[in-house]
Amino acid sequence: MSLGTFQISREAADYPPPPSILTLLLDADPDERQVAAHLAHGELHVVRRNGIPVGVVVICRKTVDTWEIMNCSVAPDHRRQGCGTALVRHALDVIGGKGARYAELGTSDASPGPMALYRNCGFYVTGTIRNHFLDNYPEPVWDNGVQCIDMIRMRADILAVD
């Protein structure tokens, strides 16, 4: 799929991925073990600009009608340019094309930018997992200088997304 100057395609979810892709994956989830698990059970889609990886999304089937966005990241110098929106909308198109009705994800309570992006793509908050980042990561997780504590769960009804 090509959106403007972005080309998005499914790529091999082998672990470890090339360093440029691993850097993007670790930006969204700093635990390399979790990144490896996401790739082992999911599909990797990469957005490139001029052939260079500038964003990634990993999707994984949860149930017959629900897939989860496990990892979504855009390189800092490509944010606020439509790349994240293109990537999330691509993921929703792929998930819908597989016959699923719902897409879900979890994001940090310290991530207002990504939460706004997801809301603009049709996601709504379904709950909070208290202390998720404290209980599931060996080291503190930080986002823009703020420690991540809780995970915000979100869902989109693909049939309702434009």
Number of C-alpha atoms within 10 A of each C-alpha: 11 13 13 10 11 22 20 23 16 15 11 12 17 12 13 12 16 10 9 13 20 16 15 23 29 16 17 19 19 17 16 13 9 16 20 18 12 21 22 14 13 20 21 26 22 25 28 18 16 10 9 13 19 24 27 27 26 23 25 21 18 12 10 11 14 21 25 22 23 25 25 26 26 23 18 11 8 13 15 12 9 13 26 25 18 21 25 20 17 20 24 27 14 16 23 19 11 14 12 20 18 22 25 22 21 21 23 23 21 20 17 12 10 17 20 12 16 22 14 12 18 19 22 18 16 13 12 16 14 13 12 15 20 15 12 11 13 9 11 13 18 15 14 8 8 11 16 20 19 19 20 21 18 21 22 22 17 20 10 9 13 7
